[in-house]
Amino acid sequence: MVDGGAVLRALRIGAGLTIDELAARSGVSPRTIGGIERGRVRRPHQGTIGALAGGLGLDPGGRERLRA
């Protein structure tokens, strides 16, 4: 992910979701989401990225942005 999770944070906030809400939608723990956003998890698994993209309801372009 580019910029230590800044893209994830921007997408989450743009969707009007809290970390806990995204966690409930994606099945990814709030701790992991927070870690990605803060740059503590620098290379999340592709499965995690896919789950987050699904939880955010991203279209293919948004999914690519999240994976970049």
C-alpha positions as semicolon CSV with decimal commas, in nm:
position;residue;x (nm);y (nm);z (nm)
1;M;0,000;0,000;0,000
2;V;0,122;0,346;-0,083
3;D;0,189;0,597;0,195
4;G;0,149;0,362;0,491
5;G;-0,226;0,333;0,481
6;A;-0,317;0,694;0,399
7;V;-0,517;0,567;0,102
8;L;-0,713;0,328;0,323
9;R;-0,784;0,602;0,575
10;A;-0,900;0,844;0,304
11;L;-1,128;0,581;0,148
12;R;-1,271;0,483;0,488
13;I;-1,340;0,841;0,590
14;G;-1,479;0,918;0,244
15;A;-1,721;0,628;0,289
16;G;-1,830;0,775;0,623
17;L;-1,711;0,471;0,820
18;T;-1,536;0,439;1,153
19;I;-1,265;0,179;1,199
20;D;-1,511;-0,037;1,393
21;E;-1,773;-0,013;1,119
22;L;-1,522;-0,109;0,850
23;A;-1,407;-0,397;1,070
24;A;-1,763;-0,526;1,099
25;R;-1,819;-0,500;0,723
26;S;-1,487;-0,652;0,619
27;G;-1,412;-0,908;0,887
28;V;-1,072;-0,746;0,945
29;S;-0,997;-0,659;1,307
30;P;-1,003;-0,294;1,416
31;R;-0,648;-0,339;1,543
32;T;-0,527;-0,448;1,198
33;I;-0,709;-0,164;1,023
34;G;-0,562;0,089;1,265
35;G;-0,218;-0,063;1,222
36;I;-0,241;-0,035;0,844
37;E;-0,360;0,325;0,863
38;R;-0,082;0,421;1,105
39;G;0,187;0,251;0,900
40;R;0,257;-0,020;1,159
41;V;0,142;-0,288;0,915
42;R;0,334;-0,198;0,603
43;R;0,263;-0,496;0,379
44;P;-0,083;-0,633;0,452
45;H;-0,177;-0,967;0,299
46;Q;-0,365;-0,951;-0,030
47;G;-0,658;-1,128;0,137
48;T;-0,676;-0,849;0,393
49;I;-0,669;-0,587;0,118
50;G;-0,945;-0,772;-0,067
51;A;-1,160;-0,792;0,246
52;L;-1,113;-0,420;0,314
53;A;-1,200;-0,335;-0,046
54;G;-1,516;-0,542;-0,015
55;G;-1,605;-0,377;0,314
56;L;-1,563;-0,037;0,153
57;G;-1,773;-0,142;-0,147
58;L;-1,500;-0,035;-0,388
59;D;-1,535;-0,061;-0,763
60;P;-1,242;-0,211;-0,960
61;G;-1,067;0,128;-0,984
62;G;-1,095;0,180;-0,610
63;R;-0,965;-0,169;-0,544
64;E;-0,657;-0,097;-0,756
65;R;-0,601;0,228;-0,570
66;L;-0,612;0,040;-0,241
67;R;-0,372;-0,227;-0,367
68;A;-0,120;0,022;-0,511
